[in-house]
Amino acid sequence: MDQVYLIEILKKYREGTASPEEKDFLLQCYDAFDAQPEVTTMLTDGERAQLKDSIRAGILLPQITPAPSVHRRSISWFRAAAAVLLLVSAATVTFLLLRTKPSPPATIASQTVVQPENENNLIALPDGSSVLVSAGSSLQYPPSFEGQPRREVYLQGKALFTIEQRQNQPFVVHAGGLQTTVLGTTFEVAALQTGEVKVTVTRGRVRVDDKSRSLGELSANEQIVYQSREGEAQHLQLTTAPLSSWQQEDMLFDDVTLKQAAQLLEDRFHVTITIPDEHLRQQRFTTTVMKQESLPQILHSICAFHKANYTLDSVKRSAIIYKP
């Protein structure tokens, strides 16, 4: 947490000039204040009590219906702790992200923010879709897509999306001034600080639009490179299946299903992974996969945790994960 920036917001809170977003940020971070003695001494006992009362009363935060209880397990308690710390860090940087985001969603106070720092983070979205968010990037999405005409997320940086189909509820990624609407399954969006935006499709189909026009539709192994400053777009046909180098780095599987993990491993290792048992496909877990780990090493670790077995055919480039 940027202590100088936090102190700045606290000063505005004391003067009564803090915006609703800044107040939300303080409430999210309040539990961490005890670790910041220079910060807590700025507030009087009465002001600290007032802030606590606001938290209890929920005056400044929107009321969100808690998600159904899910039994979550982890391959390693250390890795699970890392995942928790990552989520806590994501909560504390919500407002910091808003300061640099050009067009945040209107309901930002209720958004979930994923912002991995040192490794890629594979997360499960509320609709069952999965996203691999690259280190140094950030993704915002609502706690639920129910009741919304579109499933909309906001990306800064790079991410690989694998989307569950809902014909009556399109999935839209906002990044770098472009809107990418999913018509298929797996694609990458990279919104770079240079103003260049790349949309690359691995499987399925997407439509890409800027603020004023459609830039076209992409199918597998196609890419649009968009220069936001000039408003120019180039449509490319790729000769090989796209796989960016960042996708090969260390990654955290953050409470994802075995099915979602398998989809990512298929793209990473260019294999087909089959899981016949539906119950096994939906089992959740948390672990970290290092970039130097081979597919057999990863499958062995995952199967040991789930008490499952696997077969791997290196010639046909296919694997099966099954219950013994």
C-alpha positions, 0 to 999 in steps of 0.5 A, a space after each residue: 500500500 502507498 502510505 503517502 497516498 493513504 495519508 493524503 486520503 485520510 487528510 481529505 477524510 478528516 476535512 470532509 472533502 473525500 469522495 465516495 470512492 475514497 471513503 470506500 477505499 478507506 473502509 476496505 483498508 481499515 483493517 490494515 491500518 494497525 500495521 501503519 502507525 504513522 497513519 493511525 496516529 492521524 485519527 483521533 479516538 472519536 474519528 476512528 470510532 466513527 469510521 468503525 461505526 460506518 463500517 458496521 452500519 454499511 453506510 458507505 459500502 453497497 450491500 452485496 449478497 454473499 456468495 454461496 458457501 463453497 468448500 475450498 481446498 488447497 494443494 499447499 497451505 503455503 500456496 493457499 496463504 499466498 492466494 489469500 494475500 493476493 486477494 487482500 492486496 487486490 482489495 486494497 488497490 481498488 482505488 489506486 487502479 481507479 486513479 489511472 483508469 480512463 473509463 471505469 465502470 459506473 458501479 466500481 465500488 462493487 467491483 472485484 479487482 485482480 492485480 497480480 504482481 509477480 506471477 500470472 493469476 488464473 481466476 474463475 469468473 462468476 459465470 464459470 469463465 476463466 481468465 489468466 491475468 498477466 503479472 503487472 496487469 489488472 482486471 475488474 469484474 462484478 461479483 455477479 453477472 446475473 440480471 445484467 444485459 452484458 457480462 462486462 469486464 475492464 482490463 489494463 494490461 494483458 489477459 487470456 480469456 476462456 469464456 462460457 457461452 451465453 447466447 442472451 448475455 454477451 461477454 465484453 472486454 473493455 481495454 485500451 479504448 476497444 470493446 471485444 465482444 466474445 462470439 467464441 471461446 479463447 482469446 488474448 487481449 493486450 492493452 499496452 502503455 504505448 497505446 497499442 492494443 492487440 486482440 488475438 484469437 486462439 479458438 472461436 470468434 470475437 468482434 472488435 469495436 472502437 468507440 465509433 466503428 467496428 474493426 472486424 471479426 476474428 477467428 482462430 489464429 487471427 489478430 487485430 493490432 490497433 494503434 489508439 493514437 492514430 485510430 488505425 487497425 491492422 487485421 493479421 492472419 497468423 501462421 501458427 497457433 498464438 501463444 505469448 511468452 508471458 503465458 509461459 511464466 509462473 502462474 497462480 491457479 486461484 480457486 479454479 475448477 479442474 476443467 478451467 485449469 485443463 483448458 489453460 494447460 491445453 493452450 500452454 502445452 498444445 495438448 488435448 486434456 479429457 476429464 470424463 468424470 463431471 464431478 471431477 471436472 468441477 473440483 476446485 483447487 489452488 496451487 502455483 505452477 512454475 514456468 519450468 514445470 513440465 506437463 507430466 509434473 503438473 498433471 502428477 501434482 494435480 492428480 495426487 491432490 485430487 486422488 486421480 490418475 492420468 494417462 499421457 500420449 505424447 504422440 497424439 498429444 492427448 491426456 486423460 484425467 480420471 478417477 481410479 
